[in-house]
Amino acid sequence: MKIALAQLNYHIGNFEFNTQQIIKNIALAKEKNADLVVFAELAICGYPPRDFLEYGHFIALCENAAQEIAQHCKDIACIVGLPIKNEVLKGKDLYNAAYFIEDGKVKAIVKKALLPTYDVFDEYRYFEPHNQFQCIDFKGKRIALTICEDLWNINDNPLYVSCPMDELIKESPDLMINIAASPFNYRHDEDRIQVLSDNAKSYKLPLFYVNQVGAQTEIIFDGGSLVFDEEGAVKAEMKYFEEDLQVFDLDEIQHVKNKYPEAERSSDIAQIHDGLIMGIQDYFRKSGFSKAVLGLSGGIDSAVVLWPVVHWAHKM
């Protein structure tokens, strides 16, 4: 089975843009002979949608976009994240979910169980945590699909009382897929790799992880999507601070060494520089701005502010 990871830059609430980007990359993955293409957490609406989630029209637009995307999933399947309604009266009104789409239809729905409420995250404000887990069967393989934080409860000081993979592993899956919206921190890439590697080793399964890229106001996503073998070794590492789509063969991930080259990770200072450039670039582009006025004092703080702006302007 060939799996494409689509690492894209989404725009919160811009359904036409996000939908067309997803459809475009479904076609690209199909051209590359992928059987399945995987998109990020809440890809359809962008992450984090925050109080847009309070509006029923916003949720309806997400569903409409998902159905449009489904029409392009012929001879290829896709996994895509979106918020969906909780049809049960008790609890929060929504789930943070993922659709598994095949043959133009939503064949399976996975709902996020572990909802972060710390740092930049406030998911429990909007979403109901799920407590039932089931794998997805596709092309003779069984997929354990999880959403971002659902794989982060593996350390010695667990934040949550449950662990979705402990339940999914009972169904004997062949691989894990995790869709994420994991923000940038210059130390976070190493933590992310360690946590995901620990999952692959613990459950003895290959793991395909897709992150998004781009900035949403003050939050930056650095990409760096990853593939691990069942021993927890990094088999592939996608680009940082850039959109990327790569196709991986499940059998080669398990049995062929050095098939997919790892991305070259930058130094901490270089990562901070790239994050600043992306943050400014996306803030202007997604806000529709083309000009800005800067007031500078001439001190070191002003110089630090000015440098990424000038660097970004030269790239325009």
C-alpha positions as protocol buffer text, in pm:
chain_id: "A"
residue {
  index: 1
  type: MET
  ca { x: 0 y: 0 z: 0 }
}
residue {
  index: 2
  type: LYS
  ca { x: 128 y: 345 z: -96 }
}
residue {
  index: 3
  type: ILE
  ca { x: 50 y: 631 z: 142 }
}
residue {
  index: 4
  type: ALA
  ca { x: 85 y: 999 z: 55 }
}
residue {
  index: 5
  type: LEU
  ca { x: 135 y: 1254 z: 332 }
}
residue {
  index: 6
  type: ALA
  ca { x: 9 y: 1599 z: 227 }
}
residue {
  index: 7
  type: GLN
  ca { x: 167 y: 1871 z: 440 }
}
residue {
  index: 8
  type: LEU
  ca { x: -26 y: 2186 z: 349 }
}
residue {
  index: 9
  type: ASN
  ca { x: -74 y: 2548 z: 458 }
}
residue {
  index: 10
  type: TYR
  ca { x: -442 y: 2602 z: 545 }
}
residue {
  index: 11
  type: HIS
  ca { x: -634 y: 2926 z: 602 }
}
residue {
  index: 12
  type: ILE
  ca { x: -886 y: 2933 z: 888 }
}
residue {
  index: 13
  type: GLY
  ca { x: -1240 y: 2970 z: 758 }
}
residue {
  index: 14
  type: ASN
  ca { x: -1134 y: 2998 z: 394 }
}
residue {
  index: 15
  type: PHE
  ca { x: -1325 y: 2690 z: 284 }
}
residue {
  index: 16
  type: GLU
  ca { x: -1289 y: 2748 z: -88 }
}
residue {
  index: 17
  type: PHE
  ca { x: -910 y: 2778 z: -61 }
}
residue {
  index: 18
  type: ASN
  ca { x: -867 y: 2483 z: 175 }
}
residue {
  index: 19
  type: THR
  ca { x: -1099 y: 2259 z: -27 }
}
residue {
  index: 20
  type: GLN
  ca { x: -927 y: 2335 z: -355 }
}
residue {
  index: 21
  type: GLN
  ca { x: -585 y: 2273 z: -199 }
}
residue {
  index: 22
  type: ILE
  ca { x: -700 y: 1937 z: -69 }
}
residue {
  index: 23
  type: ILE
  ca { x: -858 y: 1840 z: -402 }
}
residue {
  index: 24
  type: LYS
  ca { x: -545 y: 1949 z: -590 }
}
residue {
  index: 25
  type: ASN
  ca { x: -327 y: 1729 z: -367 }
}
residue {
  index: 26
  type: ILE
  ca { x: -563 y: 1433 z: -399 }
}
residue {
  index: 27
  type: ALA
  ca { x: -509 y: 1456 z: -775 }
}
residue {
  index: 28
  type: LEU
  ca { x: -131 y: 1491 z: -726 }
}
residue {
  index: 29
  type: ALA
  ca { x: -120 y: 1188 z: -496 }
}
residue {
  index: 30
  type: LYS
  ca { x: -321 y: 990 z: -751 }
}
residue {
  index: 31
  type: GLU
  ca { x: -70 y: 1084 z: -1021 }
}
residue {
  index: 32
  type: LYS
  ca { x: 202 y: 944 z: -794 }
}
residue {
  index: 33
  type: ASN
  ca { x: 8 y: 615 z: -767 }
}
residue {
  index: 34
  type: ALA
  ca { x: -83 y: 657 z: -400 }
}
residue {
  index: 35
  type: ASP
  ca { x: -362 y: 440 z: -260 }
}
residue {
  index: 36
  type: LEU
  ca { x: -430 y: 676 z: 30 }
}
residue {
  index: 37
  type: VAL
  ca { x: -356 y: 1046 z: 88 }
}
residue {
  index: 38
  type: VAL
  ca { x: -354 y: 1187 z: 441 }
}
residue {
  index: 39
  type: PHE
  ca { x: -424 y: 1547 z: 542 }
}
residue {
  index: 40
  type: ALA
  ca { x: -384 y: 1723 z: 876 }
}
residue {
  index: 41
  type: GLU
  ca { x: -604 y: 1772 z: 1181 }
}
residue {
  index: 42
  type: LEU
  ca { x: -901 y: 2007 z: 1113 }
}
residue {
  index: 43
  type: ALA
  ca { x: -760 y: 2061 z: 764 }
}
residue {
  index: 44
  type: ILE
  ca { x: -1096 y: 2155 z: 613 }
}
residue {
  index: 45
  type: CYS
  ca { x: -1151 y: 2457 z: 838 }
}
residue {
  index: 46
  type: GLY
  ca { x: -792 y: 2529 z: 947 }
}
residue {
  index: 47
  type: TYR
  ca { x: -647 y: 2509 z: 1298 }
}
residue {
  index: 48
  type: PRO
  ca { x: -726 y: 2657 z: 1548 }
}
residue {
  index: 49
  type: PRO
  ca { x: -1079 y: 2768 z: 1448 }
}
residue {
  index: 50
  type: ARG
  ca { x: -1160 y: 2877 z: 1805 }
}
residue {
  index: 51
  type: ASP
  ca { x: -1495 y: 3057 z: 1842 }
}
residue {
  index: 52
  type: PHE
  ca { x: -1588 y: 3003 z: 1477 }
}
residue {
  index: 53
  type: LEU
  ca { x: -1685 y: 2661 z: 1611 }
}
residue {
  index: 54
  type: GLU
  ca { x: -1976 y: 2824 z: 1796 }
}
residue {
  index: 55
  type: TYR
  ca { x: -2155 y: 2892 z: 1466 }
}
residue {
  index: 56
  type: GLY
  ca { x: -2367 y: 2621 z: 1310 }
}
residue {
  index: 57
  type: HIS
  ca { x: -2312 y: 2768 z: 963 }
}
residue {
  index: 58
  type: PHE
  ca { x: -1935 y: 2719 z: 1005 }
}
residue {
  index: 59
  type: ILE
  ca { x: -1984 y: 2350 z: 1087 }
}
residue {
  index: 60
  type: ALA
  ca { x: -2221 y: 2310 z: 793 }
}
residue {
  index: 61
  type: LEU
  ca { x: -1961 y: 2459 z: 558 }
}
residue {
  index: 62
  type: CYS
  ca { x: -1710 y: 2203 z: 688 }
}
residue {
  index: 63
  type: GLU
  ca { x: -1946 y: 1918 z: 605 }
}
residue {
  index: 64
  type: ASN
  ca { x: -2026 y: 2064 z: 262 }
}
residue {
  index: 65
  type: ALA
  ca { x: -1653 y: 2088 z: 186 }
}
residue {
  index: 66
  type: ALA
  ca { x: -1599 y: 1728 z: 300 }
}
residue {
  index: 67
  type: GLN
  ca { x: -1870 y: 1605 z: 64 }
}
residue {
  index: 68
  type: GLU
  ca { x: -1714 y: 1801 z: -224 }
}
residue {
  index: 69
  type: ILE
  ca { x: -1376 y: 1649 z: -144 }
}
residue {
  index: 70
  type: ALA
  ca { x: -1533 y: 1302 z: -135 }
}
residue {
  index: 71
  type: GLN
  ca { x: -1636 y: 1333 z: -499 }
}
residue {
  index: 72
  type: HIS
  ca { x: -1268 y: 1343 z: -594 }
}
residue {
  index: 73
  type: CYS
  ca { x: -1179 y: 1029 z: -397 }
}
residue {
  index: 74
  type: LYS
  ca { x: -1226 y: 782 z: -679 }
}
residue {
  index: 75
  type: ASP
  ca { x: -950 y: 522 z: -720 }
}
residue {
  index: 76
  type: ILE
  ca { x: -784 y: 679 z: -416 }
}
residue {
  index: 77
  type: ALA
  ca { x: -886 y: 715 z: -51 }
}
residue {
  index: 78
  type: CYS
  ca { x: -818 y: 1007 z: 179 }
}
residue {
  index: 79
  type: ILE
  ca { x: -810 y: 1095 z: 547 }
}
residue {
  index: 80
  type: VAL
  ca { x: -901 y: 1453 z: 634 }
}
residue {
  index: 81
  type: GLY
  ca { x: -971 y: 1635 z: 961 }
}
residue {
  index: 82
  type: LEU
  ca { x: -1278 y: 1846 z: 1041 }
}
residue {
  index: 83
  type: PRO
  ca { x: -1516 y: 1934 z: 1325 }
}
residue {
  index: 84
  type: ILE
  ca { x: -1844 y: 1741 z: 1327 }
}
residue {
  index: 85
  type: LYS
  ca { x: -2165 y: 1757 z: 1528 }
}
residue {
  index: 86
  type: ASN
  ca { x: -2216 y: 1550 z: 1840 }
}
residue {
  index: 87
  type: GLU
  ca { x: -2560 y: 1401 z: 1785 }
}
residue {
  index: 88
  type: VAL
  ca { x: -2594 y: 1309 z: 2154 }
}
residue {
  index: 89
  type: LEU
  ca { x: -2761 y: 1578 z: 2365 }
}
residue {
  index: 90
  type: LYS
  ca { x: -2528 y: 1531 z: 2660 }
}
residue {
  index: 91
  type: GLY
  ca { x: -2176 y: 1674 z: 2644 }
}
residue {
  index: 92
  type: LYS
  ca { x: -2020 y: 1929 z: 2409 }
}
residue {
  index: 93
  type: ASP
  ca { x: -2180 y: 2000 z: 2073 }
}
residue {
  index: 94
  type: LEU
  ca { x: -1884 y: 1894 z: 1856 }
}
residue {
  index: 95
  type: TYR
  ca { x: -1613 y: 1636 z: 1799 }
}
residue {
  index: 96
  type: ASN
  ca { x: -1268 y: 1696 z: 1659 }
}
residue {
  index: 97
  type: ALA
  ca { x: -1284 y: 1427 z: 1394 }
}
residue {
  index: 98
  type: ALA
  ca { x: -1131 y: 1268 z: 1088 }
}
residue {
  index: 99
  type: TYR
  ca { x: -1314 y: 1126 z: 787 }
}
residue {
  index: 100
  type: PHE
  ca { x: -1186 y: 822 z: 603 }
}
residue {
  index: 101
  type: ILE
  ca { x: -1320 y: 868 z: 250 }
}
residue {
  index: 102
  type: GLU
  ca { x: -1321 y: 596 z: -17 }
}
residue {
  index: 103
  type: ASP
  ca { x: -1511 y: 554 z: -344 }
}
residue {
  index: 104
  type: GLY
  ca { x: -1666 y: 899 z: -304 }
}
residue {
  index: 105
  type: LYS
  ca { x: -1817 y: 824 z: 38 }
}
residue {
  index: 106
  type: VAL
  ca { x: -1728 y: 868 z: 404 }
}
residue {
  index: 107
  type: LYS
  ca { x: -1659 y: 509 z: 506 }
}
residue {
  index: 108
  type: ALA
  ca { x: -1536 y: 569 z: 863 }
}
residue {
  index: 109
  type: ILE
  ca { x: -1525 y: 847 z: 1122 }
}
residue {
  index: 110
  type: VAL
  ca { x: -1260 y: 873 z: 1393 }
}
residue {
  index: 111
  type: LYS
  ca { x: -1310 y: 1114 z: 1683 }
}
residue {
  index: 112
  type: LYS
  ca { x: -1035 y: 1261 z: 1900 }
}
residue {
  index: 113
  type: ALA
  ca { x: -1022 y: 1132 z: 2256 }
}
residue {
  index: 114
  type: LEU
  ca { x: -753 y: 1339 z: 2429 }
}
residue {
  index: 115
  type: LEU
  ca { x: -826 y: 1711 z: 2413 }
}
residue {
  index: 116
  type: PRO
  ca { x: -540 y: 1944 z: 2511 }
}
residue {
  index: 117
  type: THR
  ca { x: -621 y: 2244 z: 2727 }
}
residue {
  index: 118
  type: TYR
  ca { x: -283 y: 2404 z: 2790 }
}
residue {
  index: 119
  type: ASP
  ca { x: -39 y: 2640 z: 2621 }
}
residue {
  index: 120
  type: VAL
  ca { x: -203 y: 2751 z: 2290 }
}
residue {
  index: 121
  type: PHE
  ca { x: -465 y: 2474 z: 2304 }
}
residue {
  index: 122
  type: ASP
  ca { x: -822 y: 2509 z: 2428 }
}
residue {
  index: 123
  type: GLU
  ca { x: -995 y: 2211 z: 2269 }
}
residue {
  index: 124
  type: TYR
  ca { x: -1201 y: 2095 z: 2567 }
}
residue {
  index: 125
  type: ARG
  ca { x: -1387 y: 2425 z: 2546 }
}
residue {
  index: 126
  type: TYR
  ca { x: -1544 y: 2314 z: 2218 }
}
residue {
  index: 127
  type: PHE
  ca { x: -1514 y: 1938 z: 2175 }
}
residue {
  index: 128
  type: GLU
  ca { x: -1645 y: 1628 z: 2344 }
}
residue {
  index: 129
  type: PRO
  ca { x: -1374 y: 1367 z: 2416 }
}
residue {
  index: 130
  type: HIS
  ca { x: -1447 y: 1035 z: 2248 }
}
residue {
  index: 131
  type: ASN
  ca { x: -1418 y: 702 z: 2428 }
}
residue {
  index: 132
  type: GLN
  ca { x: -1477 y: 437 z: 2163 }
}
residue {
  index: 133
  type: PHE
  ca { x: -1206 y: 316 z: 1929 }
}
residue {
  index: 134
  type: GLN
  ca { x: -1210 y: 111 z: 1610 }
}
residue {
  index: 135
  type: CYS
  ca { x: -954 y: 48 z: 1337 }
}
residue {
  index: 136
  type: ILE
  ca { x: -1015 y: 103 z: 965 }
}
residue {
  index: 137
  type: ASP
  ca { x: -975 y: -178 z: 710 }
}
residue {
  index: 138
  type: PHE
  ca { x: -834 y: -74 z: 373 }
}
residue {
  index: 139
  type: LYS
  ca { x: -671 y: -278 z: 95 }
}
residue {
  index: 140
  type: GLY
  ca { x: -605 y: -575 z: 319 }
}
residue {
  index: 141
  type: LYS
  ca { x: -446 y: -364 z: 592 }
}
residue {
  index: 142
  type: ARG
  ca { x: -588 y: -248 z: 924 }
}
residue {
  index: 143
  type: ILE
  ca { x: -520 y: 116 z: 1013 }
}
residue {
  index: 144
  type: ALA
  ca { x: -511 y: 256 z: 1368 }
}
residue {
  index: 145
  type: LEU
  ca { x: -600 y: 620 z: 1302 }
}
residue {
  index: 146
  type: THR
  ca { x: -550 y: 877 z: 1577 }
}
residue {
  index: 147
  type: ILE
  ca { x: -562 y: 1256 z: 1599 }
}
residue {
  index: 148
  type: CYS
  ca { x: -259 y: 1449 z: 1730 }
}
residue {
  index: 149
  type: GLU
  ca { x: -272 y: 1442 z: 2113 }
}
residue {
  index: 150
  type: ASP
  ca { x: -410 y: 1087 z: 2110 }
}
residue {
  index: 151
  type: LEU
  ca { x: -50 y: 963 z: 2075 }
}
residue {
  index: 152
  type: TRP
  ca { x: 102 y: 1198 z: 2334 }
}
residue {
  index: 153
  type: ASN
  ca { x: -7 y: 1014 z: 2649 }
}
residue {
  index: 154
  type: ILE
  ca { x: 280 y: 767 z: 2639 }
}
residue {
  index: 155
  type: ASN
  ca { x: 529 y: 921 z: 2882 }
}
residue {
  index: 156
  type: ASP
  ca { x: 599 y: 840 z: 3248 }
}
residue {
  index: 157
  type: ASN
  ca { x: 369 y: 1119 z: 3372 }
}
residue {
  index: 158
  type: PRO
  ca { x: 48 y: 1076 z: 3172 }
}
residue {
  index: 159
  type: LEU
  ca { x: -180 y: 1378 z: 3148 }
}
residue {
  index: 160
  type: TYR
  ca { x: -490 y: 1174 z: 3064 }
}
residue {
  index: 161
  type: VAL
  ca { x: -654 y: 868 z: 3217 }
}
residue {
  index: 162
  type: SER
  ca { x: -683 y: 678 z: 2887 }
}
residue {
  index: 163
  type: CYS
  ca { x: -467 y: 591 z: 2589 }
}
residue {
  index: 164
  type: PRO
  ca { x: -644 y: 534 z: 2256 }
}
residue {
  index: 165
  type: MET
  ca { x: -370 y: 311 z: 2113 }
}
residue {
  index: 166
  type: ASP
  ca { x: -402 y: 74 z: 2407 }
}
residue {
  index: 167
  type: GLU
  ca { x: -755 y: 6 z: 2281 }
}
residue {
  index: 168
  type: LEU
  ca { x: -680 y: 11 z: 1908 }
}
residue {
  index: 169
  type: ILE
  ca { x: -391 y: -236 z: 1943 }
}
residue {
  index: 170
  type: LYS
  ca { x: -642 y: -499 z: 2058 }
}
residue {
  index: 171
  type: GLU
  ca { x: -773 y: -511 z: 1699 }
}
residue {
  index: 172
  type: SER
  ca { x: -429 y: -608 z: 1564 }
}
residue {
  index: 173
  type: PRO
  ca { x: -366 y: -312 z: 1330 }
}
residue {
  index: 174
  type: ASP
  ca { x: -92 y: -324 z: 1066 }
}
residue {
  index: 175
  type: LEU
  ca { x: 5 y: 43 z: 1090 }
}
residue {
  index: 176
  type: MET
  ca { x: -65 y: 368 z: 1273 }
}
residue {
  index: 177
  type: ILE
  ca { x: -159 y: 701 z: 1112 }
}
residue {
  index: 178
  type: ASN
  ca { x: -167 y: 1020 z: 1315 }
}
residue {
  index: 179
  type: ILE
  ca { x: -297 y: 1351 z: 1179 }
}
residue {
  index: 180
  type: ALA
  ca { x: -184 y: 1659 z: 1367 }
}
residue {
  index: 181
  type: ALA
  ca { x: -171 y: 2033 z: 1409 }
}
residue {
  index: 182
  type: SER
  ca { x: 151 y: 2056 z: 1609 }
}
residue {
  index: 183
  type: PRO
  ca { x: 276 y: 2414 z: 1663 }
}
residue {
  index: 184
  type: PHE
  ca { x: 634 y: 2523 z: 1619 }
}
residue {
  index: 185
  type: ASN
  ca { x: 876 y: 2557 z: 1906 }
}
residue {
  index: 186
  type: TYR
  ca { x: 1247 y: 2543 z: 1835 }
}
residue {
  index: 187
  type: ARG
  ca { x: 1278 y: 2252 z: 2080 }
}
residue {
  index: 188
  type: HIS
  ca { x: 952 y: 2083 z: 1986 }
}
residue {
  index: 189
  type: ASP
  ca { x: 1074 y: 1892 z: 1681 }
}
residue {
  index: 190
  type: GLU
  ca { x: 1297 y: 1671 z: 1896 }
}
residue {
  index: 191
  type: ASP
  ca { x: 1020 y: 1610 z: 2153 }
}
residue {
  index: 192
  type: ARG
  ca { x: 778 y: 1525 z: 1873 }
}
residue {
  index: 193
  type: ILE
  ca { x: 1016 y: 1271 z: 1719 }
}
residue {
  index: 194
  type: GLN
  ca { x: 1078 y: 1109 z: 2057 }
}
residue {
  index: 195
  type: VAL
  ca { x: 709 y: 1073 z: 2142 }
}
residue {
  index: 196
  type: LEU
  ca { x: 621 y: 932 z: 1801 }
}
residue {
  index: 197
  type: SER
  ca { x: 919 y: 697 z: 1803 }
}
residue {
  index: 198
  type: ASP
  ca { x: 815 y: 570 z: 2147 }
}
residue {
  index: 199
  type: ASN
  ca { x: 471 y: 488 z: 2006 }
}
residue {
  index: 200
  type: ALA
  ca { x: 613 y: 296 z: 1711 }
}
residue {
  index: 201
  type: LYS
  ca { x: 843 y: 97 z: 1943 }
}
residue {
  index: 202
  type: SER
  ca { x: 579 y: 38 z: 2208 }
}
residue {
  index: 203
  type: TYR
  ca { x: 315 y: -96 z: 1969 }
}
residue {
  index: 204
  type: LYS
  ca { x: 564 y: -246 z: 1722 }
}
residue {
  index: 205
  type: LEU
  ca { x: 394 y: -81 z: 1425 }
}
residue {
  index: 206
  type: PRO
  ca { x: 506 y: 155 z: 1149 }
}
residue {
  index: 207
  type: LEU
  ca { x: 374 y: 508 z: 1202 }
}
residue {
  index: 208
  type: PHE
  ca { x: 280 y: 773 z: 948 }
}
residue {
  index: 209
  type: TYR
  ca { x: 247 y: 1123 z: 1094 }
}
residue {
  index: 210
  type: VAL
  ca { x: 133 y: 1432 z: 904 }
}
residue {
  index: 211
  type: ASN
  ca { x: 156 y: 1786 z: 1040 }
}
residue {
  index: 212
  type: GLN
  ca { x: 45 y: 2108 z: 878 }
}
residue {
  index: 213
  type: VAL
  ca { x: 262 y: 2405 z: 790 }
}
residue {
  index: 214
  type: GLY
  ca { x: 204 y: 2780 z: 796 }
}
residue {
  index: 215
  type: ALA
  ca { x: 101 y: 3052 z: 1042 }
}
residue {
  index: 216
  type: GLN
  ca { x: -238 y: 3135 z: 1187 }
}
residue {
  index: 217
  type: THR
  ca { x: -205 y: 3477 z: 1358 }
}
residue {
  index: 218
  type: GLU
  ca { x: 37 y: 3407 z: 1648 }
}
residue {
  index: 219
  type: ILE
  ca { x: 65 y: 3028 z: 1600 }
}
residue {
  index: 220
  type: ILE
  ca { x: 318 y: 2878 z: 1358 }
}
residue {
  index: 221
  type: PHE
  ca { x: 317 y: 2522 z: 1226 }
}
residue {
  index: 222
  type: ASP
  ca { x: 651 y: 2394 z: 1102 }
}
residue {
  index: 223
  type: GLY
  ca { x: 555 y: 2079 z: 913 }
}
residue {
  index: 224
  type: GLY
  ca { x: 824 y: 1812 z: 949 }
}
residue {
  index: 225
  type: SER
  ca { x: 586 y: 1522 z: 885 }
}
residue {
  index: 226
  type: LEU
  ca { x: 742 y: 1187 z: 971 }
}
residue {
  index: 227
  type: VAL
  ca { x: 743 y: 815 z: 898 }
}
residue {
  index: 228
  type: PHE
  ca { x: 875 y: 553 z: 1144 }
}
residue {
  index: 229
  type: ASP
  ca { x: 930 y: 181 z: 1116 }
}
residue {
  index: 230
  type: GLU
  ca { x: 807 y: -66 z: 1378 }
}
residue {
  index: 231
  type: GLU
  ca { x: 1132 y: -29 z: 1572 }
}
residue {
  index: 232
  type: GLY
  ca { x: 1083 y: 346 z: 1611 }
}
residue {
  index: 233
  type: ALA
  ca { x: 1351 y: 449 z: 1362 }
}
residue {
  index: 234
  type: VAL
  ca { x: 1281 y: 757 z: 1151 }
}
residue {
  index: 235
  type: LYS
  ca { x: 1246 y: 636 z: 792 }
}
residue {
  index: 236
  type: ALA
  ca { x: 1147 y: 969 z: 637 }
}
residue {
  index: 237
  type: GLU
  ca { x: 1129 y: 1331 z: 748 }
}
residue {
  index: 238
  type: MET
  ca { x: 951 y: 1585 z: 530 }
}
residue {
  index: 239
  type: LYS
  ca { x: 1034 y: 1952 z: 477 }
}
residue {
  index: 240
  type: TYR
  ca { x: 1016 y: 2214 z: 750 }
}
residue {
  index: 241
  type: PHE
  ca { x: 839 y: 2548 z: 693 }
}
residue {
  index: 242
  type: GLU
  ca { x: 736 y: 2440 z: 342 }
}
residue {
  index: 243
  type: GLU
  ca { x: 442 y: 2263 z: 187 }
}
residue {
  index: 244
  type: ASP
  ca { x: 529 y: 1911 z: 82 }
}
residue {
  index: 245
  type: LEU
  ca { x: 369 y: 1595 z: -51 }
}
residue {
  index: 246
  type: GLN
  ca { x: 553 y: 1264 z: -48 }
}
residue {
  index: 247
  type: VAL
  ca { x: 444 y: 908 z: -117 }
}
residue {
  index: 248
  type: PHE
  ca { x: 568 y: 613 z: 90 }
}
residue {
  index: 249
  type: ASP
  ca { x: 537 y: 242 z: 27 }
}
residue {
  index: 250
  type: LEU
  ca { x: 436 y: 56 z: 344 }
}
residue {
  index: 251
  type: ASP
  ca { x: 637 y: -254 z: 252 }
}
residue {
  index: 252
  type: GLU
  ca { x: 950 y: -47 z: 183 }
}
residue {
  index: 253
  type: ILE
  ca { x: 914 y: 136 z: 515 }
}
residue {
  index: 254
  type: GLN
  ca { x: 919 y: -200 z: 689 }
}
residue {
  index: 255
  type: HIS
  ca { x: 1183 y: -382 z: 486 }
}
residue {
  index: 256
  type: VAL
  ca { x: 1405 y: -142 z: 287 }
}
residue {
  index: 257
  type: LYS
  ca { x: 1678 y: 65 z: 454 }
}
residue {
  index: 258
  type: ASN
  ca { x: 1760 y: 425 z: 352 }
}
residue {
  index: 259
  type: LYS
  ca { x: 1489 y: 435 z: 87 }
}
residue {
  index: 260
  type: TYR
  ca { x: 1361 y: 779 z: 187 }
}
residue {
  index: 261
  type: PRO
  ca { x: 1611 y: 1052 z: 280 }
}
residue {
  index: 262
  type: GLU
  ca { x: 1554 y: 1248 z: 599 }
}
residue {
  index: 263
  type: ALA
  ca { x: 1510 y: 1624 z: 583 }
}
residue {
  index: 264
  type: GLU
  ca { x: 1804 y: 1824 z: 710 }
}
residue {
  index: 265
  type: ARG
  ca { x: 1690 y: 1990 z: 1030 }
}
residue {
  index: 266
  type: SER
  ca { x: 1818 y: 2345 z: 1082 }
}
residue {
  index: 267
  type: SER
  ca { x: 1983 y: 2485 z: 1392 }
}
residue {
  index: 268
  type: ASP
  ca { x: 1763 y: 2639 z: 1661 }
}
residue {
  index: 269
  type: ILE
  ca { x: 1849 y: 2993 z: 1546 }
}
residue {
  index: 270
  type: ALA
  ca { x: 1776 y: 2905 z: 1183 }
}
residue {
  index: 271
  type: GLN
  ca { x: 1441 y: 2753 z: 1283 }
}
residue {
  index: 272
  type: ILE
  ca { x: 1346 y: 3067 z: 1474 }
}
residue {
  index: 273
  type: HIS
  ca { x: 1445 y: 3277 z: 1171 }
}
residue {
  index: 274
  type: ASP
  ca { x: 1237 y: 3061 z: 935 }
}
residue {
  index: 275
  type: GLY
  ca { x: 943 y: 3071 z: 1177 }
}
residue {
  index: 276
  type: LEU
  ca { x: 955 y: 3453 z: 1194 }
}
residue {
  index: 277
  type: ILE
  ca { x: 962 y: 3481 z: 816 }
}
residue {
  index: 278
  type: MET
  ca { x: 671 y: 3242 z: 774 }
}
residue {
  index: 279
  type: GLY
  ca { x: 473 y: 3413 z: 1051 }
}
residue {
  index: 280
  type: ILE
  ca { x: 504 y: 3757 z: 891 }
}
residue {
  index: 281
  type: GLN
  ca { x: 444 y: 3626 z: 541 }
}
residue {
  index: 282
  type: ASP
  ca { x: 128 y: 3435 z: 632 }
}
residue {
  index: 283
  type: TYR
  ca { x: -7 y: 3714 z: 854 }
}
residue {
  index: 284
  type: PHE
  ca { x: 11 y: 3956 z: 560 }
}
residue {
  index: 285
  type: ARG
  ca { x: -114 y: 3709 z: 299 }
}
residue {
  index: 286
  type: LYS
  ca { x: -404 y: 3568 z: 498 }
}
residue {
  index: 287
  type: SER
  ca { x: -508 y: 3913 z: 623 }
}
residue {
  index: 288
  type: GLY
  ca { x: -499 y: 4059 z: 273 }
}
residue {
  index: 289
  type: PHE
  ca { x: -234 y: 4319 z: 361 }
}
residue {
  index: 290
  type: SER
  ca { x: 33 y: 4437 z: 117 }
}
residue {
  index: 291
  type: LYS
  ca { x: 188 y: 4726 z: 313 }
}
residue {
  index: 292
  type: ALA
  ca { x: 288 y: 4808 z: 670 }
}
residue {
  index: 293
  type: VAL
  ca { x: 432 y: 5103 z: 863 }
}
residue {
  index: 294
  type: LEU
  ca { x: 702 y: 5024 z: 1120 }
}
residue {
  index: 295
  type: GLY
  ca { x: 799 y: 5260 z: 1400 }
}
residue {
  index: 296
  type: LEU
  ca { x: 1160 y: 5189 z: 1499 }
}
residue {
  index: 297
  type: SER
  ca { x: 1359 y: 5335 z: 1788 }
}
residue {
  index: 298
  type: GLY
  ca { x: 1702 y: 5232 z: 1661 }
}
residue {
  index: 299
  type: GLY
  ca { x: 1770 y: 4991 z: 1947 }
}
residue {
  index: 300
  type: ILE
  ca { x: 1847 y: 4621 z: 1936 }
}
residue {
  index: 301
  type: ASP
  ca { x: 1480 y: 4526 z: 1977 }
}
residue {
  index: 302
  type: SER
  ca { x: 1388 y: 4731 z: 1671 }
}
residue {
  index: 303
  type: ALA
  ca { x: 1670 y: 4573 z: 1472 }
}
residue {
  index: 304
  type: VAL
  ca { x: 1542 y: 4226 z: 1562 }
}
residue {
  index: 305
  type: VAL
  ca { x: 1192 y: 4326 z: 1447 }
}
residue {
  index: 306
  type: LEU
  ca { x: 1317 y: 4486 z: 1126 }
}
residue {
  index: 307
  type: TRP
  ca { x: 1539 y: 4203 z: 1004 }
}
residue {
  index: 308
  type: PRO
  ca { x: 1272 y: 3937 z: 932 }
}
residue {
  index: 309
  type: VAL
  ca { x: 1042 y: 4201 z: 781 }
}
residue {
  index: 310
  type: VAL
  ca { x: 1310 y: 4319 z: 538 }
}
residue {
  index: 311
  type: HIS
  ca { x: 1408 y: 3958 z: 460 }
}
residue {
  index: 312
  type: TRP
  ca { x: 1044 y: 3869 z: 392 }
}
residue {
  index: 313
  type: ALA
  ca { x: 991 y: 4181 z: 177 }
}
residue {
  index: 314
  type: HIS
  ca { x: 1285 y: 4082 z: -46 }
}
residue {
  index: 315
  type: LYS
  ca { x: 1118 y: 3747 z: -108 }
}
residue {
  index: 316
  type: MET
  ca { x: 795 y: 3908 z: -229 }
}
